[in-house]
Amino acid sequence: MIRQSLKRERRRFTAKRLFVGRTFLSVFASLHGRTGMSVLRHNNALTHQALMRCRMPSPNGNAGLHVRWEKAGLVLDALPIPWNADAVLVEANVRLPRGNTEKTDFALRLGEEASPLPAELIVRGEGRALSRILFRLPVPAQSARTRVHWREHPLGEIEIPVLERQAILDSLALELPSIHVTLGTSTVACGAFVGVWWRRLPTE
């Protein structure tokens, strides 16, 4: 008798708890214009999206960004980038979220007012390896900071150092010039120079 009474009380308690839960979902759904199950699915989708964002391998988000430059088909790492380089290459090493990820999901923004530049190539990593997101852009007129985004989420930013043309010209100097004289078919280096005999050097 005691066991049967306990079973009946347990069933009544479970039924009351289910009733309260269903009542809460129906009231919540009526306030938000959704059914109870659609509310739960919506919340689960938002939680899944927040957890599956694309992310950099380091806590500060900048260690996965690299800047290189291209000249005459060669890719060089030496910085700063000369003003006459063919292009600037920015690489982001990231862990991609599950599901389909397109090049248009990534964007590079050079300054606040510049239009976002989509990624040129995605090299997907195998297994636990990082994926490489590659951007190619013209050489900026001056040094600038650039930021990489995945959809609306910033992944990190990095400096693009540019060596401007005028800076190279200002630092250009001619040291220890050598003067040569052509005698017939021979070319002889000048061993001494007397200033009073100076007239002019031919320009051709």
C-alpha positions in Angstrom: 0.0 0.0 0.0 2.8 2.4 0.9 4.6 1.7 -2.4 1.4 2.3 -4.4 0.8 5.6 -2.6 4.4 6.7 -3.4 4.0 5.8 -7.1 0.7 7.8 -7.3 2.3 10.8 -5.7 5.3 10.6 -8.0 3.0 10.5 -11.1 1.0 13.5 -9.9 4.2 15.5 -9.3 5.6 14.6 -12.7 2.3 15.6 -14.4 2.2 18.9 -12.5 5.8 19.7 -13.6 5.0 18.9 -17.3 1.9 21.0 -17.1 3.8 24.0 -15.7 6.6 23.6 -18.3 4.1 23.5 -21.2 2.2 26.5 -19.8 5.4 28.5 -19.6 6.3 27.7 -23.2 2.9 28.6 -24.5 2.8 31.9 -22.6 6.4 32.7 -23.8 5.5 31.8 -27.3 2.3 33.9 -27.3 4.4 37.0 -26.2 7.0 36.4 -28.9 4.8 35.1 -31.7 6.5 31.7 -31.9 5.6 28.2 -30.8 7.5 26.7 -27.9 9.6 24.4 -30.0 10.5 27.1 -32.5 11.7 29.3 -29.6 13.9 26.5 -28.4 15.3 25.8 -31.8 16.0 29.5 -32.3 17.9 29.7 -29.0 19.9 26.6 -29.8 20.8 28.0 -33.3 22.1 31.2 -31.7 24.1 29.3 -29.1 25.6 27.0 -31.8 26.4 30.0 -34.0 28.2 31.8 -31.1 30.2 28.7 -30.3 31.2 27.9 -33.9 32.7 31.3 -34.9 35.9 31.4 -36.9 38.8 32.1 -34.6 42.6 32.8 -34.6 44.9 30.3 -33.0 46.2 32.7 -30.3 44.4 34.6 -27.5 45.2 38.0 -28.8 44.3 37.1 -32.4 47.3 38.7 -34.1 49.8 35.8 -34.3 47.9 34.3 -37.2 48.3 37.3 -39.5 51.3 37.7 -41.8 52.3 40.4 -44.4 54.3 39.6 -47.5 54.8 41.3 -50.9 55.1 40.3 -54.5 57.6 41.6 -57.1 58.2 40.1 -60.6 56.5 36.8 -59.6 58.6 36.5 -56.3 57.0 36.4 -52.9 59.2 38.2 -50.3 59.0 38.4 -46.5 61.4 41.3 -45.9 59.7 44.4 -44.5 59.0 47.3 -45.1 57.4 47.0 -48.5 58.8 49.2 -51.2 56.4 51.6 -53.0 57.0 49.8 -56.4 56.0 46.3 -55.3 53.5 44.6 -57.5 51.1 43.7 -54.6 50.7 43.2 -50.9 49.8 39.7 -49.6 48.1 39.3 -46.3 47.6 35.8 -44.9 45.4 34.8 -42.0 45.8 31.4 -40.3 42.5 30.4 -38.7 40.4 27.5 -37.5 37.3 27.4 -39.7 33.9 26.7 -38.3 31.9 23.6 -39.3 29.8 23.8 -42.4 30.3 25.6 -45.6 32.7 28.6 -45.6 33.0 30.8 -48.7 35.7 33.3 -49.7 33.0 36.0 -49.4 32.7 35.3 -45.6 36.1 36.9 -45.1 37.0 40.5 -45.7 40.1 42.7 -45.3 39.5 46.4 -44.4 42.3 48.9 -44.9 41.4 51.8 -42.7 37.9 52.7 -41.6 36.6 54.3 -44.8 38.0 51.8 -47.3 35.7 49.3 -48.9 36.2 45.7 -47.6 38.3 43.4 -49.9 37.1 39.8 -50.1 39.6 36.9 -49.8 41.3 35.7 -52.9 41.9 32.1 -51.8 41.1 29.7 -49.0 43.6 26.8 -48.4 41.8 24.4 -46.1 43.9 22.6 -43.5 43.7 18.8 -43.2 42.7 17.4 -39.9 43.6 19.7 -37.0 45.8 21.9 -39.2 45.0 25.6 -39.6 43.4 27.0 -42.8 45.1 29.8 -44.7 43.0 32.8 -45.9 44.9 34.8 -48.5 44.2 38.4 -49.6 46.0 40.3 -52.4 45.8 44.1 -52.5 47.6 47.1 -54.1 50.5 48.7 -52.2 49.0 51.5 -50.0 50.3 55.0 -50.5 51.6 55.0 -46.9 51.9 52.6 -44.0 48.5 51.6 -42.6 46.8 49.1 -40.3 44.5 46.5 -41.8 41.9 44.4 -40.1 40.6 40.9 -41.1 36.9 40.0 -40.5 35.0 36.8 -40.6 31.5 38.0 -41.5 30.8 40.7 -38.9 33.4 39.5 -36.4 37.0 41.0 -36.4 39.7 38.3 -36.3 42.7 40.6 -35.8 44.7 43.5 -37.3 48.3 44.0 -38.5 50.5 46.8 -39.7 51.4 47.1 -43.4 54.7 49.1 -43.4 55.4 50.9 -46.7 58.7 52.4 -47.7 57.7 55.4 -49.7 59.5 56.6 -52.9 60.4 60.0 -51.5 62.0 58.4 -48.4 64.3 56.3 -50.6 65.3 59.4 -52.7 66.0 61.4 -49.6 68.3 58.7 -48.2 70.1 58.1 -51.5 73.8 59.1 -51.4 76.8 58.7 -53.8 79.9 57.7 -51.8 83.4 57.1 -53.2 82.5 57.5 -56.9 85.0 56.1 -59.4 85.9 58.0 -62.7 87.1 56.0 -65.7 88.8 57.1 -68.9 88.4 55.2 -72.1 91.7 55.0 -74.2 91.0 53.2 -77.4 89.7 49.8 -76.4 90.9 50.1 -72.8 89.1 51.6 -69.8 91.4 53.0 -67.1 90.3 54.0 -63.6 91.3 57.5 -62.5 94.1 57.5 -60.0 94.2 61.2 -59.1 92.1 64.2 -59.7 93.3 67.9 -60.0 90.6 70.3 -59.3 92.0 73.3 -61.3 91.8 71.2 -64.5 88.1 70.4 -64.0 85.9 71.4 -66.8 83.0 69.1 -67.3 82.2 65.4 -67.7 80.4 64.2 -70.7 76.8 63.2 -70.0 76.7 60.4 -72.5 
